[in-house]
Amino acid sequence: QVQLVESGGGLVQPGGSLRLSCAASGSIFSINAMGWYRQAPGKQRELVASITRGGSTSYADAVKGRFTISRDNAKNTVYLQQNSLKPEDTAVYYCNADVIRTPWATSKNYWGQGTQVTVSS
């Protein structure tokens, strides 16, 4: 089985910073793309940022220039550095990973349990 465990969420004032981490563990041969999604109350889950195994990144327009996604392939971990946080960034943030469990398997998508980020004064 594969588990994704997020950490680093919390309460921060507007303009502040947080760094989210997501570590994948279990039966893992390789991980393709990894990403961060968020879901605010009453809204649909949306993609915030993603990163390929080779390090290519993409971002939602709402977070460009403020958030940075990165990964450590040796640790099967993805990070989301959040700067200049705004109240509208308040949401539960979920980690997502496209995991290959064996050399002969196709990839399967996994989700973390989510971590709450609250931006408020």
N, C-alpha and C positions, 0 to 999 in steps of 0.2 A: 504494500500500500504506500501511498505518497501523502505527506502532510505538508501544508504551507502554514507557517506561524508568523503572524505579523506582530510588530511591536513599535513603540515610539509615539503613539498617539497621545493626546491630552488636551488640556485647556491652555490657550495662548492668547495674548492680547493682539489686537490688530497691528500689523506691521512686524509681528514676531516671526520666529522660525521654528520649525520642527524637522526632524529627520525620521522617516519611517523606514523600517527594515522588514524584510520578509525572507525567512529561511525555509528552503524546501528540504525535506528529509524523507528517508525510506528507500524503496527500491527504485533507484534512478540511474539510468545509463547516460542520458544527456537531456538538456533542456533547450528547447528552441526559444521562441519569444517569451518574454515575461512582461507583465504590465501591472499598472495600478488603475483601479476603477474607483468611483465613489458614488454614493447614493445618499442624497439629502431627503429629509422627511417629505413625503408626498410627491417625490420625483422619481424618475426612472434612473437606474444605474447607468452611469456614463463612463466612457474611457477617459482617463486623465493623461496617461503617458504609457508608452511601450518602448521596449528595447529588444533588438535581436541578439542572438548569441554573439554575433560579430561586433555589436556595439552601436548599430544604427538606431537612432531614436526618433520618436514622433510625439507630439504634444497636442492637447486640446488648445484651441485658441485662448480660452479663458485663463490658462496657466502659463502660456509661453512667456519666457523671460523671468519667471518667478520660481518655477519648479524645475528640478533637474533629476532625471532618472539615471541610475547607474547600476552595474551588476558586478559581482565577483563570481566568475564561473567555477573557480576552484571550491568555493564555499556554497555554491547553489543558492546564492542570496542576491536579492534585488533591493535597491534603496530608492527612496524618494526624498530629496532635499526640498523642503518647502520654505521659501523666503517670502517676505512681504505679504504675509497672510492677511486675508480679508474675511469679514464675517460670512460672505457667500461661499467661502471654502469649507464651511462647516458641513460635515457629512461623516458617514462611516466609509472608511477607505478599505478596499479589498484588493488583495494580491491575486494575480492570476498567472499561471504558468502552463506552457505547452510541453508536456513531459514525455520522453521516450524511456520506457522502463527496461527494455532489453534491446540488443543490437538488431533483432529481427522484428521488433514490434513497431506498430504505427504509433503516432503520438496521441496523447489524451490530455484533455484540458482539466486543470485542477484549480480550486479556489481556496483562499484562506478564510478564516472565520470573521475577519474584519476588525478594524481598530477605529475608535471614535476620535475625530479631530473636531474640536470646538474652538472657534475664534470669536472671542467676546471680551469686551472691556468690563 
